[in-house]
């Protein structure tokens, strides 16, 4: 098997990353609110409306360049903006880590006026009574007035006040996907109850770095939690098709590039507990976690205090993968790829008869060569474990016929020949292996990319998600 050298990232769980305890009283949260934060919130509002989804334009580049501390306070400010948009609320609190009593977030009167004006623009109601009362238009420049016009058009089209929420999520997803950051920052000791995104980077089964990265996904999930589909009176993201598409596409992208985030999938399942595609990706995530290169990194990982790696031991990950694949099949029995991967997981758990049954059933309904190759390769291994050597021989040969330059079937056939005591067959299979093209690029073996094959449609999913917004952007 070809060694895997691509870096892999895993989200860590910051279970208790609190600021060191000191005797002095904590600073009031109001001290953190300044005009610069509202300036940044205004730039965010404009960027969300202007950004062309899927492109590394000026807007996404700017937001993607903001420091971690700025993004964490933006998470607070966007949440405040949504509250003003929805309820006209002017009282805001947060509970600092290590405390039980909420502390107020205090704004000056000019800041509150500015917040309310931005909320009027974000919702597209600058002509409504509550916005006329504060003369919101006076505090809006030409660009914010265009935002208000676009939000009003969205309301007229039947999407309520979701205009900025949807585009904010697309903006931060693109910042995470298109504005690459290869380094991590040291852990923060902030006492604010803001999200921290902690990652471990591994290569070839060894940890290479650990630390904080930008909280773009956290901001995106937060704004989508506030989506109200249609005429719904309260937020109901689980009833919104765009939110479903967003989670499917972004979760697939994460697995395609090996940027693994169990928290992202946890939230997706909370909102869409019966979605077969989200359950399928949850299963493939856990199947990936059980791989030796991940398990090796977990065993040797050196983590900051209070941080745990969200990866169980191999059998625990395999059992979770089995459960997710079964749930996916309960909701979509014709999901052949989920059944195929379930078969492999059962085989890894040592339940070879069950595995063979699932693989036979999956192979009866797949027509994609890639999936047939995986199915025959896995079925061969299960038949071999059941001492059904002739059946294993046939399955491996069918896999070899599907991808003639792949090495895995010939390695399996050589091992099978040796196991059967057939030295000639073992040597013949090795000779077939040696006769393959000499360069790796010419030896196309899908087994090398099995760990990301479940996400091979990520680009298509992202394109489908962005298409309605791009069409609107072009008008």
C-alpha positions as semicolon CSV with decimal commas, in nm:
position;residue;x (nm);y (nm);z (nm)
1;X;0,000;0,000;0,000
2;X;0,128;0,345;-0,086
3;X;0,231;0,549;0,222
4;X;0,009;0,851;0,286
5;X;0,201;1,174;0,328
6;X;-0,069;1,440;0,307
7;X;-0,113;1,641;0,628
8;X;-0,433;1,564;0,817
9;X;-0,608;1,799;1,057
10;X;-0,836;1,695;1,342
11;X;-1,050;1,921;1,553
12;X;-0,982;1,890;1,924
13;X;-1,231;1,938;2,204
14;X;-1,136;2,229;2,428
15;X;-1,305;2,087;2,736
16;X;-1,164;2,317;2,997
17;X;-0,940;2,577;2,843
18;X;-1,000;2,842;3,106
19;X;-0,798;3,147;3,189
20;X;-0,567;3,100;3,489
21;X;-0,745;3,180;3,814
22;X;-0,639;3,510;3,969
23;X;-0,758;3,701;4,272
24;X;-0,839;4,024;4,089
25;X;-1,197;4,086;3,976
26;X;-1,253;4,015;3,606
27;X;-1,278;4,315;3,378
28;X;-1,635;4,400;3,282
29;X;-1,731;4,287;2,936
30;X;-1,824;4,643;2,849
31;X;-1,454;4,725;2,844
32;X;-1,413;4,509;2,535
33;X;-1,674;4,699;2,329
34;X;-1,521;4,981;2,129
35;X;-1,589;5,157;1,803
36;X;-1,332;4,942;1,622
37;X;-1,548;4,636;1,686
38;X;-1,852;4,804;1,536
39;X;-1,638;4,914;1,241
40;X;-1,545;4,548;1,188
41;X;-1,908;4,439;1,221
42;X;-2,006;4,691;0,954
43;X;-1,729;4,563;0,722
44;X;-1,856;4,209;0,786
45;X;-2,211;4,310;0,696
46;X;-2,096;4,465;0,369
47;X;-1,867;4,171;0,290
48;X;-2,142;3,914;0,349
49;X;-2,372;4,095;0,105
50;X;-2,107;4,163;-0,161
51;X;-1,912;3,836;-0,157
52;X;-1,945;3,618;-0,466
53;X;-1,974;3,263;-0,327
54;X;-1,698;3,027;-0,433
55;X;-1,448;3,298;-0,528
56;X;-1,147;3,430;-0,339
57;X;-1,263;3,788;-0,383
58;X;-1,162;4,094;-0,185
59;X;-1,438;4,040;0,071
60;X;-1,350;3,682;0,163
61;X;-0,978;3,765;0,157
62;X;-1,030;4,047;0,406
63;X;-1,245;3,844;0,644
64;X;-1,007;3,550;0,608
65;X;-0,717;3,771;0,716
66;X;-0,871;3,880;1,046
67;X;-0,688;3,766;1,358
68;X;-0,831;3,498;1,585
69;X;-0,906;3,748;1,862
70;X;-1,096;3,970;1,616
71;X;-1,299;3,676;1,485
72;X;-1,387;3,567;1,838
73;X;-1,525;3,910;1,925
74;X;-1,697;3,919;1,585
75;X;-1,878;3,601;1,692
76;X;-2,019;3,801;1,985
77;X;-2,103;4,105;1,775
78;X;-2,279;3,909;1,500
79;X;-2,487;3,733;1,767
80;X;-2,580;4,073;1,909
81;X;-2,668;4,201;1,562
82;X;-2,901;3,905;1,505
83;X;-3,076;3,974;1,836
84;X;-3,131;4,335;1,734
85;X;-3,253;4,224;1,389
86;X;-3,499;3,978;1,536
87;X;-3,620;4,134;1,859
88;X;-3,500;4,492;1,868
89;X;-3,329;4,391;2,192
90;X;-3,088;4,641;2,342
91;X;-2,980;4,441;2,648
92;X;-2,705;4,183;2,599
93;X;-2,516;3,960;2,839
94;X;-2,240;3,700;2,833
95;X;-2,119;3,467;3,106
96;X;-1,738;3,462;3,134
97;X;-1,562;3,133;3,192
98;X;-1,531;3,037;3,554
99;X;-1,830;3,253;3,655
100;X;-2,200;3,190;3,701
101;X;-2,334;3,544;3,685
102;X;-2,389;3,692;3,340
103;X;-2,221;4,026;3,279
104;X;-2,379;4,294;3,062
105;X;-2,233;4,400;2,731
106;X;-2,274;4,775;2,747
107;X;-2,288;5,004;2,448
108;X;-2,289;5,381;2,437
109;X;-2,598;5,547;2,295
110;X;-2,423;5,630;1,964
111;X;-2,312;5,264;1,939
112;X;-2,665;5,139;2,003
113;X;-2,799;5,373;1,739
114;X;-2,541;5,240;1,495
115;X;-2,625;4,880;1,580
116;X;-2,995;4,942;1,522
117;X;-2,925;5,109;1,188
118;X;-2,712;4,813;1,076
119;X;-2,990;4,575;1,185
120;X;-3,242;4,773;0,979
121;X;-3,016;4,739;0,675
122;X;-2,953;4,368;0,736
123;X;-3,326;4,295;0,748
124;X;-3,419;4,539;0,471
125;X;-3,673;4,737;0,674
126;X;-3,526;5,087;0,673
127;X;-3,869;5,218;0,567
128;X;-4,048;5,048;0,859
129;X;-4,169;5,250;1,155
130;X;-3,910;5,134;1,408
131;X;-3,630;5,225;1,165
132;X;-3,789;5,554;1,066
133;X;-3,814;5,646;1,434
134;X;-3,436;5,636;1,465
135;X;-3,382;5,778;1,115
136;X;-3,173;5,474;1,027
137;X;-3,100;5,593;0,674
138;X;-2,898;5,881;0,817
139;X;-2,647;5,633;0,964
140;X;-2,618;5,422;0,649
141;X;-2,363;5,494;0,378
142;X;-2,430;5,413;0,012
143;X;-2,301;5,056;0,045
144;X;-2,518;4,976;0,347
145;X;-2,817;5,122;0,165
146;X;-2,752;4,874;-0,116
147;X;-2,740;4,598;0,145
148;X;-3,080;4,717;0,271
149;X;-3,223;4,712;-0,083
150;X;-3,099;4,356;-0,144
151;X;-3,232;4,237;0,194
152;X;-3,570;4,399;0,117
153;X;-3,582;4,222;-0,220
154;X;-3,511;3,894;-0,043
155;X;-3,799;3,960;0,198
156;X;-4,030;4,034;-0,093
157;X;-3,924;3,704;-0,254
158;X;-4,039;3,520;0,061
159;X;-3,715;3,458;0,252
160;X;-3,796;3,675;0,552
161;X;-3,496;3,820;0,731
162;X;-3,251;3,544;0,635
163;X;-3,063;3,744;0,371
164;X;-2,752;3,825;0,574
165;X;-2,761;3,498;0,771
166;X;-2,730;3,283;0,459
167;X;-2,465;3,500;0,301
168;X;-2,269;3,526;0,624
169;X;-2,249;3,148;0,641
170;X;-2,132;3,129;0,278
171;X;-1,874;3,402;0,345
172;X;-1,716;3,225;0,643
173;X;-1,728;2,885;0,475
174;X;-1,536;3,031;0,181
175;X;-1,292;3,203;0,417
176;X;-1,221;2,862;0,571
177;X;-1,203;2,680;0,237
178;X;-1,042;2,933;0,004
179;X;-0,814;3,143;0,224
180;X;-0,566;2,880;0,332
181;X;-0,384;2,905;0,665
182;X;-0,126;2,633;0,719
183;X;-0,005;2,747;1,063
184;X;-0,181;2,742;1,398
185;X;-0,175;3,003;1,675
186;X;-0,088;2,945;2,043
187;X;-0,377;2,867;2,277
188;X;-0,567;3,170;2,405
189;X;-0,628;3,241;2,774
190;X;-0,921;3,476;2,715
191;X;-1,186;3,473;2,987
192;X;-1,459;3,555;2,736
193;X;-1,703;3,271;2,654
194;X;-1,602;3,276;2,289
195;X;-1,543;2,967;2,074
196;X;-1,195;2,826;2,031
197;X;-1,109;2,606;1,738
198;X;-0,816;2,385;1,833
199;X;-0,653;2,152;1,583
200;X;-0,385;1,890;1,569
201;X;-0,197;1,848;1,244
202;X;-0,050;1,506;1,166
203;X;0,156;1,358;0,886
204;X;0,239;0,989;0,842
205;X;0,088;0,911;1,180
206;X;0,284;1,172;1,375
207;X;0,179;1,501;1,528
208;X;0,339;1,801;1,358
209;X;0,160;2,092;1,527
210;X;-0,127;2,181;1,759
211;X;-0,296;2,510;1,838
212;X;-0,579;2,749;1,756
213;X;-0,716;2,825;1,412
214;X;-0,975;3,075;1,292
215;X;-1,335;3,025;1,409
216;X;-1,497;3,072;1,067
217;X;-1,699;2,750;1,092
218;X;-1,825;2,845;1,438
219;X;-1,953;3,182;1,312
220;X;-2,113;3,018;1,008
221;X;-2,295;2,758;1,219
222;X;-2,410;3,025;1,463
223;X;-2,577;3,241;1,197
224;X;-2,742;2,940;1,032
225;X;-2,889;2,843;1,369
226;X;-3,096;3,162;1,342
227;X;-3,249;3,087;1,000
228;X;-3,630;3,098;0,987
229;X;-3,758;2,921;0,674
230;X;-4,065;3,060;0,501
231;X;-4,313;3,219;0,738
232;X;-4,183;3,034;1,045
233;X;-4,212;3,244;1,359
234;X;-3,903;3,097;1,529
235;X;-3,563;2,980;1,405
236;X;-3,592;2,632;1,253
237;X;-3,275;2,552;1,056
238;X;-3,373;2,184;1,047
239;X;-3,661;2,273;0,814
240;X;-3,450;2,474;0,573
241;X;-3,314;2,314;0,255
242;X;-3,027;2,561;0,209
243;X;-2,901;2,484;0,561
244;X;-2,918;2,112;0,481
245;X;-2,724;2,166;0,158
246;X;-2,467;2,376;0,343
247;X;-2,396;2,107;0,601
248;X;-2,379;1,829;0,341
249;X;-2,145;2,023;0,114
250;X;-1,914;2,162;0,382
251;X;-1,887;1,828;0,566
252;X;-1,799;1,657;0,237
253;X;-1,536;1,924;0,165
254;X;-1,379;1,872;0,507
255;X;-1,342;1,501;0,441
256;X;-1,219;1,558;0,086
257;X;-0,925;1,768;0,213
258;X;-0,882;1,565;0,537
259;X;-0,981;1,856;0,759
260;X;-1,177;1,641;1,001
261;X;-1,425;1,806;1,237
262;X;-1,654;1,588;1,446
263;X;-1,816;1,896;1,604
264;X;-1,937;2,007;1,260
265;X;-2,103;1,670;1,201
266;X;-2,238;1,659;1,557
267;X;-2,423;1,985;1,494
268;X;-2,539;1,866;1,151
269;X;-2,697;1,557;1,310
270;X;-2,860;1,763;1,585
271;X;-3,037;1,968;1,317
272;X;-3,092;1,685;1,066
273;X;-3,098;1,363;1,272
274;X;-3,242;1,148;0,992
275;X;-3,054;1,285;0,691
276;X;-2,892;0,982;0,521
277;X;-2,610;1,180;0,362
278;X;-2,507;1,343;0,690
279;X;-2,527;1,005;0,865
280;X;-2,319;0,851;0,587
281;X;-2,048;1,116;0,623
282;X;-2,059;1,069;1,001
283;X;-1,994;0,698;0,949
284;X;-1,707;0,760;0,708
285;X;-1,555;1,008;0,953
286;X;-1,552;0,744;1,225
287;X;-1,422;0,481;0,983
288;X;-1,135;0,717;0,899
289;X;-1,066;0,775;1,270
290;X;-1,013;0,400;1,312
291;X;-0,726;0,396;1,058
292;X;-0,383;0,306;1,192
293;X;-0,224;0,636;1,092
294;X;-0,487;0,826;1,295
295;X;-0,474;0,590;1,591
296;X;-0,094;0,612;1,596
297;X;-0,109;0,991;1,608
298;X;-0,369;0,981;1,886
299;X;-0,152;0,756;2,102
300;X;0,151;0,983;2,069
301;X;-0,027;1,322;2,070
302;X;0,095;1,591;2,309
303;X;-0,199;1,820;2,383
304;X;-0,246;2,148;2,574
305;X;-0,392;2,131;2,923
306;X;-0,766;2,071;2,928
307;X;-0,787;1,967;2,562
308;X;-0,886;1,619;2,449
309;X;-0,875;1,460;2,107
310;X;-1,222;1,362;1,983
311;X;-1,109;1,019;1,863
312;X;-1,191;0,690;2,041
313;X;-0,980;0,371;2,024
314;X;-1,006;0,175;1,699
315;X;-1,289;-0,058;1,791
316;X;-1,488;0,226;1,945
317;X;-1,459;0,428;1,625
318;X;-1,558;0,124;1,416
319;X;-1,865;0,061;1,631
320;X;-1,970;0,424;1,589
321;X;-1,914;0,398;1,214
322;X;-2,133;0,086;1,205
323;X;-2,410;0,265;1,394
324;X;-2,406;0,566;1,161
325;X;-2,404;0,352;0,846
326;X;-2,697;0,149;0,978
327;X;-2,892;0,466;1,056
328;X;-2,817;0,597;0,706
329;X;-2,955;0,273;0,560
330;X;-3,263;0,286;0,780
331;X;-3,345;0,622;0,624
332;X;-3,227;0,534;0,274
333;X;-3,211;0,154;0,218
334;X;-3,090;0,200;-0,141
335;X;-2,773;0,384;-0,026
336;X;-2,537;0,124;-0,172
337;X;-2,216;0,304;-0,075
338;X;-2,322;0,315;0,290
339;X;-2,391;-0,059;0,273
340;X;-2,055;-0,125;0,110
341;X;-1,869;0,067;0,378
342;X;-2,078;-0,102;0,646
343;X;-1,957;-0,433;0,507
344;X;-1,596;-0,324;0,536
345;X;-1,645;-0,200;0,893
346;X;-1,809;-0,527;0,995
347;X;-1,513;-0,713;0,850
348;X;-1,269;-0,497;1,049
349;X;-1,474;-0,581;1,360
350;X;-1,423;-0,952;1,284
351;X;-1,785;-1,023;1,185
352;X;-1,696;-1,174;0,849
353;X;-2,020;-1,355;0,766
354;X;-2,224;-1,038;0,824
355;X;-1,970;-0,840;0,624
356;X;-1,990;-1,075;0,327
357;X;-2,369;-1,055;0,324
358;X;-2,368;-0,675;0,322
359;X;-2,102;-0,665;0,050
360;X;-2,291;-0,909;-0,172
361;X;-2,603;-0,695;-0,134
362;X;-2,414;-0,375;-0,207
363;X;-2,247;-0,519;-0,517
364;X;-2,583;-0,625;-0,653
365;X;-2,692;-0,260;-0,677
366;X;-2,381;-0,055;-0,762
367;X;-2,286;0,032;-1,117
368;X;-1,996;0,272;-1,057
369;X;-1,662;0,102;-1,125
370;X;-1,500;0,271;-0,827
371;X;-1,753;0,123;-0,585
372;X;-1,746;-0,215;-0,759
373;X;-1,368;-0,220;-0,717
374;X;-1,390;-0,146;-0,345
375;X;-1,671;-0,399;-0,305
376;X;-1,485;-0,681;-0,480
377;X;-1,165;-0,607;-0,291
378;X;-1,344;-0,610;0,045
379;X;-1,552;-0,914;-0,046
380;X;-1,237;-1,102;-0,139
381;X;-1,092;-1,028;0,204
382;X;-1,409;-1,149;0,379
383;X;-1,433;-1,468;0,173
384;X;-1,069;-1,535;0,248
385;X;-1,133;-1,488;0,621
386;X;-1,419;-1,741;0,589
387;X;-1,182;-1,987;0,412
388;X;-1,387;-1,953;0,091
389;X;-1,069;-1,936;-0,115
390;X;-1,219;-1,988;-0,458
391;X;-1,474;-1,712;-0,397
392;X;-1,196;-1,484;-0,271
393;X;-0,987;-1,565;-0,581
394;X;-1,277;-1,467;-0,805
395;X;-1,347;-1,141;-0,620
396;X;-0,984;-1,029;-0,633
397;X;-0,965;-1,104;-1,005
398;X;-1,283;-0,906;-1,070
399;X;-1,127;-0,612;-0,884
400;X;-0,810;-0,642;-1,093
401;X;-1,016;-0,640;-1,415
402;X;-1,184;-0,315;-1,315
403;X;-0,853;-0,133;-1,262
404;X;-0,582;-0,323;-1,454
405;X;-0,296;-0,104;-1,328
406;X;-0,395;-0,125;-0,959
407;X;-0,154;-0,313;-0,735
408;X;-0,384;-0,400;-0,442
409;X;-0,566;-0,696;-0,610
410;X;-0,236;-0,858;-0,711
411;X;-0,093;-0,818;-0,363
412;X;-0,411;-0,978;-0,225
413;X;-0,392;-1,264;-0,478
414;X;-0,028;-1,329;-0,393
415;X;-0,113;-1,339;-0,022
416;X;-0,406;-1,571;-0,096
417;X;-0,184;-1,807;-0,295
418;X;0,064;-1,824;-0,010
419;X;-0,217;-1,886;0,239
420;X;-0,344;-2,175;0,027
421;X;0,004;-2,321;-0,003
422;X;0,005;-2,251;-0,378
423;X;0,354;-2,112;-0,434
424;X;0,312;-2,090;-0,809
425;X;-0,005;-1,882;-0,780
426;X;0,160;-1,652;-0,526
427;X;0,462;-1,595;-0,752
428;X;0,242;-1,548;-1,059
429;X;0,046;-1,273;-0,886
430;X;0,369;-1,105;-0,779
431;X;0,492;-1,116;-1,138
432;X;0,170;-0,944;-1,246
433;X;0,245;-0,679;-0,986
434;X;0,604;-0,633;-1,110
435;X;0,477;-0,597;-1,466
436;X;0,264;-0,294;-1,379
437;X;0,384;0,049;-1,500
438;X;0,691;0,167;-1,315
439;X;0,571;0,518;-1,226
440;X;0,315;0,575;-0,954
441;X;0,107;0,811;-1,172
442;X;0,047;0,525;-1,415
443;X;-0,055;0,280;-1,143
444;X;-0,412;0,393;-1,077
445;X;-0,522;0,222;-0,757
446;X;-0,841;0,361;-0,599
447;X;-0,748;0,200;-0,268
448;X;-0,497;0,481;-0,216
449;X;-0,782;0,734;-0,200
450;X;-1,046;0,524;-0,025
451;X;-1,021;0,746;0,285
452;X;-1,150;1,047;0,085
453;X;-1,356;0,873;-0,185
454;X;-1,679;0,921;0,012
455;X;-1,641;1,297;-0,052
456;X;-1,566;1,279;-0,426
457;X;-1,884;1,477;-0,495
458;X;-1,788;1,767;-0,264
459;X;-1,725;2,008;-0,552
460;X;-2,063;1,925;-0,706
461;X;-2,239;1,976;-0,373
462;X;-2,069;2,313;-0,324
463;X;-2,158;2,419;-0,676
464;X;-2,524;2,331;-0,619
465;X;-2,525;2,519;-0,286
466;X;-2,376;2,834;-0,438
467;X;-2,566;2,838;-0,768
468;X;-2,879;3,030;-0,652
469;X;-2,663;3,294;-0,485
470;X;-2,439;3,331;-0,789
471;X;-2,740;3,373;-1,015
472;X;-2,870;3,645;-0,784
473;X;-2,523;3,803;-0,776
474;X;-2,520;3,825;-1,156
475;X;-2,855;4,002;-1,174
